[in-house]
């Protein structure tokens, strides 16, 4: 079995590759290609990975990747929310056009092979495909209606995956990931970046900026859960999806005030005092219309699972990034 991970230099991509190599999908994997614009910073274990770099918006590069006929294609590549809003063309090139080119190359290989090549295509979408007004919790029938460039780009990707799956060229699924926290490293250009930094920086002894109101509530999952979603999707019987190829995934609904309280319960008020309240209307205007809670019945019935509460998410970060 061949696996292609696009966007493999990101935190989730690297964790996914390591986890796949660790359990080897029951010994069925013989090839993992990690692709990104920069080489993933990952230790190679007995040549477990092939590393390729390039611009995913280049159709020639996409053609080369798909010509290897991977059995499972993970498309994790994306321009994050704040960057997509500021750089309109760049966002559409990476987040949507590249996805379409990937699907087209798969279709061409399907046709050339007389239908014998039909991979699983696993796409990471976003809660940004939704906008309010919201019910208390969003169920699986709530309609997407994005109000950001990033959300619009992700929703178009979902529609393309549904269409190419309907035509039988591939088996696709779009996973609407919760906001993933606590991310290691430094803040990025994602509008949601502060959700990690208000936990990560104080735990490491640094000040963090909170740009929005503490009563803002959102839907979260840990990096460990994100990897679990992606691996479970690869093993899923896609016939169970029917013609609904986009899934709201399980997570934890939590306000910023509750995040801070969970941090205090674990590390004390001395740590939480490192959070500085500095409002930023630009960020607030992006995130205030994001969903707060879900009832992800379909995903749960299909076997997807997530963290129990936000304290568990913080403890996972501490155990993996601080206590190692």
N, C-alpha and C positions, 0 to 999 in steps of 0.2 A: 504494500500500500504506500502510495506517495502522498505527502502532505505539503501544501504550499501555504505559508503564512505571510501575508502582505501587511506591511506595517509592523514588522517583527522587531524593530529597534525600540518600540515603545515598551512601557512597563508591562502591560498585559501580554503583548506578543512574546516577550522574553520569558515571562513566567509560564505561558502556555507551552512554548517549545520545551522548556525544561521538564514540565510536568508530563508531557506526552512521551518524552524519552524515558522518563522514570518508570511509567507503567506500561509503555510500549503498546497500548491498545491490544493487550493479550498476545503480544509477539507478532502482530501482523504488519508492522511498519518497517519498511526498508529504505525510506528516503524522506528527509525533511528539508525543504528549502525555505530559508528565511530571507525575505526581501524587504528592503527599505531604502530610503534615500541616503542613509548612512549605515555603515556596518553595525549590526547589533553588538553591544558590549556583553558578550556571552562566552563563557569558557567552553571550548569544544571538548567533548568527551568521546574519545575513540572515533573521531570524524562523524559524530552523530548528525551534524548539520551541514548543509551546503549554504554558503552565504553569497547572496547576490545584491548588488546595489544599482540604483537608477531612479529615474523620475517616473512615477506611476502614471503620470498624465501623458507619457509618450507611448503611442499605440504600438510602436515597434518593440519596445521593451515588454509590453503586455503580451504581444504575440509570442515572443521568445519564452516567457514564463508558462503560458498555457500550452505551448507546443510540447512541453514535457509530460503533458496529460496527467496532472495531479488528480488523485482520487477525491481528496478533500481540499477545498480552497477556502481559507479564512481571509476575508477582506476586512482588516482592522484599520486600514489606512484612512486618515481623516485630517483635515484642517479643523482645529478645535473652534468652539463657538464664537469666542471673541474675535479671533483671527478671521473667521469666515465672514463676520459682520463687517469688519474693517476692510477686508480684501476680497471684494465681491467676485471678481473673475477667478482668482486663485481658489476660492472656496468651491465654485462650481466645477472647475477643472479637476480638482482632487476628489471632492466628495461625491460628485455625480458623473461627470464625463468619464472618469477613469473606471468607475463601476460599470458603466454602459459598455466601454471598450472591453473590459474583462468578460462580460456576458456575451458580447459578440464573438470574441475569440473562442469561447467555449462552444457557442452555437456552430461556428465554422468547423471545429474539430468533431462535433457531433455529426454534422452532415458528411464530412469526409470519411468518417468511420462507419457510415451507414447506421448510425444510432448506437454503436457499441460503446462509445465514450460518453458517459453521462455522470459527471461528478456531483458531489454534494458541495453546495456553495453557501457558506455561513457568513452572514453579513452583520456587523455590529451597527445597529441603528441607535436611536436616542429618544429620551422622553421629550426632547425639544420638538418632536412632531406634533405635540399637543399644545393647546392654548385654552385659556378659560373663556367663560366662567366654568368652573368645575363642580361636580358633585362632591360630597364628602370624601368619596373614594371612587376612582375611575375603574369601571369594569371593562371586560373585553369587547363590549359593543360601543364604547365611546369613540367618536370619530376624530381622527387627526385633523388639525387645522393650524399649521405652524405660523408663528408670527416673527420668526427670525430666519435669516438666510440659511443658517446651519440646519434648522429644523426642516425647512423646505427642501434642502439638498438631500437630507436623509430620507425624507418621505418619497421623493422621486426615486431614490435607490430602492426603497421597499417595493414600489409599484413595478419597477423594472424586474425585480427578482420574482415577483408574483407572475408577471406576464411570461417570462422565459421558462418558469416552472410549468405554467399552464400549457405552454406549447410543447413541453416534454424535452427541452434541450438540456435541462439540468434539474437537480433537486435542490431548491433554494429555501433558505429560512432567514428572516430578519429578526435579530434579537434586540429589543429595545432595552438597553442596559440601564439600570439605575445609575445615579452618579456614584462613581467608584471612589471610596475613601477608606483608609487614609493612604494617599499616594506618597511614596518616598521621594526624596530629591528636593527640587525647588519648585516654586510656583511657575505655571506656564500661562499661556494666553487664553486658556479656557475661562469663561465667565464664572464657572463653578470652582475655580482653583482655590478660592478662599475656604471652601468647605474642608479641604484637607489641611491647609496651612494653619487654620486656627486650632487644630489639634497637634499637627506635626511640629511646628515651630516651638510652641510652649514646652512640649515634651522634651525638646532638645535644647531648651534654655534660651530661646530667642523670642523676640516680640513678633506678634502676628497682627495683621490688619483685618478687622471685620468691617466690610464696606456696606452692609445692609442691616436691617432691623432684626433683632433677636427673635421676633415672633414668626419669622419666615420659616415655613415647614417644607420639607422635601423628602425624596425617596432615595435611599442609599443602599449600597452593598459594598462588601470588602473586595480587594483584589483577588483573594482566594475564592470568593463566590463567583467572580467574573470568569476565572479560569474554569471553575466547575460548570458554569453555564455552557461555555464553548466546547468543552470536552463531552458534556452530555448531549449537546446538539449533534455532534459527529456520530454518536452511537444511536441516535433516535431513528425510529422507523418513520420516515417522512410521510408515509401514507396516512398516518394519524393526523396530519396537519390539514388534510383536505385542500380546499382552495384558499384557506386563510394562512398566509405564509409569514405574517408578522405577529410576534409574541410580546406581550407585556410580561416582564419577568418579576419574580418575587423579590422583596427587599424589606427595608426597615423605614417606616415613616417617622420622622424626627424633626423637631424645631431646632433652631440654632441654640435657643436657651437650654433645651434638653441635651444637645451636644455638649455644651459647656458644663452642665450639671454632671453629665457622665464623666467628663474629663476631671472635674473636681473630686468626684467619688473615687476615682482611681489614683490621681496624682496630687490632689490637694489644691486649695485656693491660691497658694503661692504661684503655682503653674498657670492657673487660669487668669491671674492678674496680668500676665504677659500679653493678653489679647487687648488690643487698642481699637476703640470704636471710631472709625473715620469714614463717614458716609461717602459713597461714590454713586451718584445717580445713573451714570452710564452702565455700571454693572447691575445696579438694582433694576433698571428698566428691562434688562435682558432676563434676569432670573425670577423676577416677581411673578411672571406668568407661567412659570414651570409647574408641573403637577406636584401635589403634596402626598398623595396616598393612592394605592391601587388595590384592587381585588383581582389578582392574576390567576383566576381559576383554571384557565386552559393550561398555562405553564405548569402549575402545580400538578394537575392531572397527568401531564406528560412527564412528570418526574423531576422538574427543575426545583431546586431548593436554595435557600439563602441564609443569611445570618439571623440569629434570634433577636438581637437588640443592638443598640449603638455601643454599649459598653463592651460587648463581644468584639465589635469591629475595632475599637481602640486597643483592646488587649491583643488582638491578632497583630496589629502594627507594632506594639511594644515588644512582643515575643520574637517577631521576625526581624525587625529593623534596629532595635535598641539593645535587646538582651542577647544578641548573637555576636 
